[in-house]
Amino acid sequence: MIVTLPTLEARGAPLADPKEQLRVLDALPLRGGDFEARLAENGLQPLTATGIHVFQVNVGRVCNQTCNHCHVDAGPTRTESMSAETAELALRVLAASSIPTLDITGGAPELSPVFRRLVEGARALGRRVIDRCNLTILALPRFADVPEFLAAHEVEVVASLPHYRQSQTDRQRGEGVFERSLDGLRRLNDVGYGQGGRLRLTLVTNPSGAFLPGASQATLEAEWKRELRRLHGLEFDALITITNMPIARYLEWLERTGNLAGYMEKLVAAYNPAAAPGVMCRTTLSVGWDGRLHDCDFNQMLGLETGFGAPRHLAEFDLEALARRRIVTRRHCFGCTAGAGSSCGGQTV
C-alpha cells in the first residue's frame, strides 16, 4: 500500500495558488537574483525559442501518488484531465507539423482517458513518443497491460525513481513507493525494456533534500546500473538527473523547513553560462490539459502562458510564430541553469 498525503489544493494551502508561489519567490532578497540580467551577460536576453523539437503534453494532474517534491501538486484528489476534443486537437497539430517528439506527462499519464489515443495517434504519424511514468501505476491491476501496450507501440519510458535504495525513495515519494517501483521496473524488463534495444528505459533521479544533484550524470548512471543489477537484478538504459524546481509542494517544503532562501542562493550562485543556451524551453512547447500553451511544464504549473504576442492555445497554433517565440522567464528558471543544467532530458552540458 502506498501512503499518500493531501495535495496543496486539498489542504487549501496558500501555495496552491501559482500567483502566491511567484510572490514568495519574487520577495526573496537574493544577491544576483535577476535572471534576465544573468541572461544578458551571455547575450541571451531576451531568451527565444530556436524551434520546436518536443511537443510536451500534460494530460492532467490526476495521480496515484502525492510526492513531497511534486511541482504539479498532482494527486488522487485532483480532477484536471484532458478532454478527448483537446487530445484530437493536439494530434491534428502534430499531423500538420514536423515536430518529431510527443512527450506525455502528468500526473500519472496512464490514468488519463486520452493517454492511449495520444500514443496510438502519434505513433501512426511516425513520431517518437515518451511516457513519463511513475512506475507504481504499473502495479495497479487495471493497468497490468500497460507495459505490453507501451512495448507494442515502441514508446520510450522515462520513469521516476529518486534512489536505488528504499529510504531515500520512500522519504520523497511516500511509504511503499519503492517496492511498487521495483515491481514496475520488473514488469518493464519482462517485456524487453532496458536491454539496450529498441525499447528504451530511462530513469530519472532528483535530490531528496535542499541541494543540487551531486556527482555527474554519467557517474551516477554507472553507479545505479551496478547497484540495481546487484541488489535487484534490474536493468535500464540511461539515467538522467533533474534539479528540484522551487515551486508547488517542493517550494512549501523549502519554506516550512527554513531552507528556501538558502536553496535559492545555491541556485543563483551555481548559475552556469554554459548551461543557459541549452535550456529546454528553447526547443520544447508545453501543452496543458486544457490546451493552453506554455514555454515549459514549470511555467505551466505557475500559470505562465506563452507571452509577447505568441499564440496561447492549441486552437491558435502557429508553428512559425511559436518556434521563434520569446520565452517567459522568472526566478525559478535558475533551477534549469544551475551547475550542469537541468531539463526533462537531464543535464544540458
VOGU-3710 file (C-alpha; in Angstrom, 3 decimals, decimal comma):
1> mivtlptlea> 0,000/0,000/0,000  1,233/3,477/-0,898  0,646/6,135/1,747  -0,411/9,428/0,142  -0,697/12,882/1,683  -3,188/15,648/0,843  -2,243/17,975/-2,018  -1,786/21,715/-1,513  -5,152/22,191/-3,186  -6,924/19,713/-0,891
11> rgapladpke> -5,475/21,450/2,170  -6,382/24,888/0,937  -2,734/25,870/1,353  -1,785/29,396/0,208  0,889/27,983/-2,114  -1,769/26,107/-4,072  -2,153/29,440/-5,868  0,543/29,928/-8,550  0,407/33,689/-8,020  1,341/33,191/-4,359
21> qlrvldalpl> 4,265/30,979/-5,387  5,578/33,687/-7,693  5,076/36,325/-4,982  7,093/34,276/-2,461  9,965/33,786/-4,909  9,988/37,430/-6,006  10,063/38,630/-2,390  13,343/36,878/-1,560  16,324/39,274/-1,201  18,728/37,363/-3,477
31> rggdfearla> 22,162/38,626/-4,476  22,326/38,429/-8,243  18,748/37,211/-8,288  17,725/38,882/-11,547  17,569/36,029/-14,050  17,149/38,278/-17,070  20,290/40,230/-16,109  22,284/36,999/-15,963  20,994/36,022/-19,405  22,012/39,441/-20,715
41> englqpltat> 25,586/38,730/-19,600  25,539/35,817/-22,069  23,875/37,780/-24,854  20,731/35,640/-24,393  18,272/38,305/-23,277  15,611/38,180/-24,487  15,628/34,387/-24,432  13,981/32,992/-27,555  12,956/29,602/-28,906  15,112/28,016/-31,593
51> gihvfqvnvg> 12,439/25,633/-32,868  10,037/23,010/-31,519  11,608/19,582/-31,237  9,472/18,339/-28,344  5,694/18,674/-28,029  5,208/18,029/-24,311  1,586/17,368/-23,417  0,470/17,368/-19,781  -2,720/15,301/-19,786  -3,741/16,294/-16,260
61> rvcnqtcnhc> -2,955/16,375/-12,558  -4,597/13,104/-11,560  -2,046/10,778/-9,947  -1,932/7,778/-7,626  0,862/9,437/-5,619  1,444/12,738/-3,825  5,224/13,122/-3,821  6,794/15,643/-1,461  8,666/17,423/-4,259  5,896/17,475/-6,903
71> hvdagptrte> 5,876/20,693/-8,941  2,450/19,748/-10,368  0,771/19,287/-6,951  -0,689/16,127/-8,509  -2,589/13,504/-6,555  -5,628/11,207/-6,335  -7,973/14,097/-5,468  -7,101/16,250/-8,482  -9,701/16,356/-11,247  -7,942/18,225/-14,073
81> smsaetaela> -7,854/15,901/-17,087  -7,522/16,433/-20,831  -10,698/16,017/-22,861  -10,967/13,841/-25,962  -11,535/17,000/-28,041  -8,303/18,613/-26,807  -6,372/15,389/-27,423  -7,626/15,255/-31,009  -6,650/18,891/-31,470  -3,132/18,053/-30,229
91> lrvlaassip> -2,879/15,204/-32,730  -4,057/17,463/-35,552  -1,334/19,950/-34,644  1,247/17,153/-34,722  -0,042/15,905/-38,084  0,225/19,383/-39,591  3,797/19,879/-38,374  7,143/18,124/-38,439  7,632/18,139/-34,647  9,433/14,831/-34,081
101> tlditggape> 8,622/14,010/-30,434  5,462/13,759/-28,355  6,327/13,767/-24,636  3,326/12,751/-22,480  3,379/13,766/-18,836  1,011/14,351/-15,909  0,097/13,484/-13,080  0,310/9,850/-13,960  -0,239/9,992/-17,742  -1,618/6,451/-17,879
111> lspvfrrlve> -4,568/7,497/-15,691  -5,793/9,854/-18,395  -8,642/8,583/-20,618  -6,824/10,063/-23,646  -3,406/8,522/-22,965  -3,714/5,551/-25,307  -5,302/7,630/-28,046  -2,378/10,072/-27,950  0,146/7,229/-28,081  -1,586/5,444/-30,943
121> garalgrrvi> -2,207/8,647/-32,892  1,345/9,939/-32,587  2,912/6,590/-33,439  0,664/6,324/-36,509  2,205/9,649/-37,568  5,670/8,155/-37,155  6,582/10,300/-34,164  8,778/9,341/-31,239  6,629/9,041/-28,108  7,790/9,365/-24,493
131> drcnltilal> 5,738/8,246/-21,487  6,784/9,882/-18,213  5,819/7,036/-15,918  5,921/6,956/-12,102  6,334/3,128/-12,173  3,880/2,445/-9,337  0,931/2,876/-11,690  2,031/-0,354/-13,401  1,321/-2,319/-10,212  -2,377/-1,443/-10,228
141> prfadvpefl> -4,492/-4,343/-11,575  -6,380/-2,318/-14,180  -3,081/-1,118/-15,666  -1,453/-4,544/-15,800  -1,359/-4,462/-19,615  0,363/-1,066/-19,875  3,916/-2,478/-20,287  2,726/-4,627/-23,208  0,870/-1,653/-24,712  3,942/0,564/-24,462
151> aahevevvas> 6,183/-2,124/-25,935  3,796/-2,801/-28,819  3,985/0,879/-29,810  7,725/1,216/-29,051  7,112/4,029/-26,581  10,183/5,294/-24,739  9,625/5,115/-20,984  11,131/7,809/-18,779  10,491/6,594/-15,244  10,869/8,386/-11,911
161> lphyrqsqtd> 12,932/6,705/-9,198  14,564/9,023/-6,647  17,092/6,396/-5,498  18,030/2,739/-5,792  17,605/2,392/-2,014  14,278/2,332/-0,214  14,795/5,016/2,426  15,515/7,879/0,025  12,725/6,930/-2,361  10,011/6,474/0,266
171> rqrgegvfer> 11,057/9,681/2,047  10,375/11,668/-1,112  7,508/9,736/-2,716  5,650/8,095/0,171  5,789/4,882/2,155  5,515/1,818/-0,064  6,564/3,563/-3,277  9,966/1,888/-3,520  8,701/-1,690/-3,608  5,940/-0,786/-6,074
181> sldglrrlnd> 8,514/0,991/-8,225  10,727/-2,090/-8,328  7,696/-4,136/-9,329  7,032/-1,678/-12,164  10,641/-1,947/-13,342  10,426/-5,742/-13,350  7,299/-5,606/-15,479  9,061/-3,344/-17,955  12,156/-5,547/-18,022  9,927/-8,599/-18,609
191> vgygqggrlr> 8,596/-7,143/-21,882  12,040/-6,129/-23,110  12,629/-2,632/-21,752  16,085/-1,618/-20,552  18,010/-4,218/-22,532  19,840/-1,817/-24,837  17,477/-2,363/-27,768  14,543/-0,528/-29,308  12,560/-0,425/-26,028  14,378/2,350/-24,210
201> ltlvtnpsga> 14,008/2,762/-20,443  15,415/5,897/-18,826  15,336/6,514/-15,073  15,034/9,977/-13,537  16,512/10,917/-10,178  16,293/14,162/-8,256  17,690/15,127/-4,821  15,562/14,474/-1,748  16,809/17,496/0,194  17,695/21,157/-0,270
211> flpgasqatl> 20,679/20,587/-2,502  21,626/20,212/-6,161  22,472/16,953/-7,938  25,930/15,919/-6,751  28,044/13,684/-8,949  27,934/13,897/-12,708  25,082/12,239/-14,533  27,444/9,724/-16,148  28,990/8,776/-12,801  25,590/8,295/-11,196
221> eaewkrelrr> 24,355/6,243/-14,152  27,230/3,782/-13,770  26,576/3,504/-10,019  22,846/2,998/-10,469  23,268/0,348/-13,154  25,692/-1,575/-10,949  23,555/-1,351/-7,810  20,135/-2,051/-9,351  21,611/-5,079/-11,095  23,396/-6,279/-7,942
231> lhglefdali> 20,589/-5,635/-5,465  17,523/-6,372/-7,550  18,540/-7,847/-10,900  17,031/-4,900/-12,770  18,219/-3,227/-15,966  17,747/0,184/-17,584  19,340/2,098/-20,446  20,121/5,564/-19,107  19,861/7,793/-16,038  19,095/11,498/-16,041
241> titnmpiary> 19,346/13,892/-13,112  16,939/16,774/-12,589  17,244/19,741/-10,241  14,220/20,259/-7,997  12,308/23,361/-9,008  11,275/25,725/-6,164  7,559/25,636/-6,928  4,396/23,976/-5,570  4,987/21,248/-2,924  8,769/21,482/-3,040
251> lewlertgnl> 8,500/25,245/-2,517  6,266/24,623/0,501  8,757/22,119/1,914  11,629/24,579/1,464  9,665/27,313/3,209  8,449/25,061/6,031  11,942/23,735/6,794  13,666/27,113/6,607  15,631/26,130/3,505  14,051/28,416/0,899
261> agymeklvaa> 16,471/31,356/0,956  19,499/29,083/1,178  18,343/26,870/-1,681  17,603/29,821/-3,932  21,031/31,291/-3,141  22,563/27,964/-4,183  20,727/28,072/-7,496  21,757/31,663/-8,174  25,387/31,035/-7,154  25,524/27,933/-9,372
271> ynpaaapgvm> 24,281/29,772/-12,472  26,276/28,356/-15,380  26,667/30,475/-18,538  27,366/27,289/-20,499  24,074/25,720/-19,395  21,888/28,730/-20,221  21,848/28,357/-24,041  20,619/24,752/-23,733  17,562/25,279/-21,538  14,711/23,029/-22,706
281> crttlsvgwd> 12,182/25,828/-23,271  14,112/26,837/-26,401  13,198/23,586/-28,171  10,103/22,442/-26,247  6,485/23,587/-26,248  4,370/22,662/-23,232  0,650/21,958/-23,691  -1,684/21,997/-20,697  -4,586/19,612/-20,100  -6,885/22,457/-21,208
291> grlhdcdfnq> -4,992/23,109/-24,455  -3,224/26,244/-23,230  0,370/26,733/-24,344  3,403/27,358/-22,143  7,169/27,569/-22,563  7,779/24,608/-20,227  5,974/22,386/-17,744  7,237/24,509/-14,854  5,809/27,692/-16,349  2,587/25,792/-16,939
301> mlgletgfga> 2,267/24,977/-13,237  2,942/28,621/-12,361  0,183/29,777/-14,700  2,671/31,472/-17,034  1,345/31,127/-20,580  3,343/31,930/-23,687  3,704/35,683/-23,897  4,928/38,567/-26,047  2,285/38,032/-28,743  2,763/34,270/-29,222
311> prhlaefdle> -0,315/32,008/-29,644  -1,626/30,819/-26,277  -3,870/27,884/-27,169  -3,749/24,829/-29,430  -6,682/26,266/-31,369  -4,441/29,212/-32,359  -1,386/27,065/-33,131  1,117/28,758/-35,429  4,311/26,748/-35,796  6,395/29,586/-37,224
321> alarrrivtr> 5,411/32,057/-34,507  5,845/29,560/-31,672  9,171/28,247/-32,976  10,726/31,718/-32,619  8,719/32,996/-29,641  10,221/34,945/-26,768  10,394/32,838/-23,593  8,730/33,962/-20,358  11,283/33,757/-17,530  11,137/34,263/-13,752
331> rhcfgctaga> 13,323/33,396/-10,778  12,513/29,665/-10,786  14,428/29,482/-14,096  17,676/29,491/-12,116  16,880/25,820/-11,469  17,463/24,957/-15,128  20,763/26,858/-15,399  22,461/25,756/-12,163  25,542/23,556/-12,329  25,456/21,212/-15,309
341> gsscggqtv> 21,971/22,453/-16,171  18,665/20,649/-15,816  15,943/19,699/-18,257  13,411/16,961/-18,913  16,258/15,295/-20,780  18,698/15,644/-17,900  21,868/17,726/-17,747  22,332/20,248/-20,554  26,144/20,455/-20,518
//
